[in-house]
Amino acid sequence: MAKHEFGIMQADPESGKRYDEYEPEKYNCISVDDKYIEKIADEISSIDFYWHTLDIPAKGIAYCGVTLIPPESIESVITVLKNNSELVQLKEMFEKASAENKWVIHFGL
């Protein structure tokens, strides 16, 4: 099954640097089945993220790429995840990132 990976970045992304390498172990990522991300894709499509680098601001996740999720967007994601019993672990990870004011990285399909 197709999976998305989400992890907390210990250091803020650097301006001008691309985050194209698939490194889920570096960020202690959790895997989420694509069928669950498909269900929330429309709801998160209006949230501000960055695709691959801080130089590419975008709305919604880079579905087949790398998404950098800034601390100021995390509460919006948590709101989407709040009533979804299938994504409890993901919501908890976002809550931890929010409490620590950390960025989240997403590796798409």
C-alpha positions in Angstrom: 0.0 0.0 0.0 1.1 3.5 -0.7 2.3 5.4 2.4 3.0 9.0 3.4 5.6 9.7 6.1 5.5 12.5 8.6 8.2 13.5 11.1 9.2 16.3 13.4 12.3 18.3 12.2 14.7 18.9 15.1 16.2 21.9 13.3 14.3 24.5 11.3 14.7 24.2 7.5 17.4 26.3 6.0 16.6 29.0 3.4 17.9 28.0 0.0 18.3 24.3 0.9 16.2 21.7 -0.9 14.7 18.8 1.1 14.4 16.3 -1.8 16.0 13.2 -0.2 13.7 10.6 1.2 15.0 10.3 4.8 12.1 9.1 7.1 14.5 7.6 9.6 16.3 10.9 10.1 13.0 12.5 11.3 11.7 9.4 13.1 8.7 9.4 10.8 5.4 7.7 11.2 3.7 6.1 8.2 0.2 6.9 7.2 -1.7 4.9 4.5 -2.6 7.0 1.5 -6.3 6.1 1.8 -6.4 8.2 5.0 -4.5 11.2 3.5 -6.9 11.1 0.5 -9.8 11.6 2.9 -8.3 14.8 4.3 -6.6 16.2 1.2 -9.3 18.7 0.4 -9.5 20.0 4.0 -5.7 20.7 4.1 -5.5 22.1 0.6 -6.0 25.6 1.8 -3.3 25.5 4.5 0.1 27.2 3.9 3.0 24.9 3.5 6.3 24.8 1.6 7.2 22.3 -1.2 10.7 20.9 -1.1 12.3 24.2 0.0 11.4 27.4 1.8 11.6 29.1 -1.6 8.3 27.5 -2.8 5.4 28.5 -0.6 2.2 26.5 -1.5 -1.2 25.5 -0.3 -1.7 21.9 0.7 0.8 19.1 0.7 3.1 18.1 -2.1 1.2 14.8 -2.5 4.1 13.1 -4.4 6.9 15.2 -3.0 8.3 16.7 0.2 6.2 19.2 2.2 7.7 21.4 4.9 5.0 22.3 7.5 5.8 25.5 9.5 4.8 25.8 13.2 2.2 28.5 12.3 0.3 26.0 10.1 0.3 23.1 12.6 -2.8 24.1 14.5 -4.8 24.2 11.3 -3.7 20.6 10.5 -4.6 19.5 14.1 -8.1 20.9 13.6 -8.5 18.8 10.5 -7.2 15.7 12.3 -9.2 16.2 15.6 -12.2 14.1 14.8 -10.5 11.5 12.7 -10.1 8.3 14.8 -7.9 6.7 12.0 -5.3 9.5 12.4 -4.9 9.7 16.1 -1.1 8.9 16.0 -0.6 11.6 13.4 -2.6 14.1 15.4 -0.5 13.3 18.5 2.7 13.9 16.5 1.4 17.3 15.3 0.5 18.2 18.8 4.0 17.4 20.0 5.5 19.5 17.2 3.1 22.3 18.1 4.1 22.2 21.8 7.8 22.2 20.8 7.3 24.9 18.1 8.9 22.6 15.5 8.5 22.1 11.8 7.0 18.9 10.4 8.3 17.2 7.3 6.1 15.1 5.0 7.3 12.6 2.4 4.6 12.0 -0.1 4.0 9.0 -2.4 
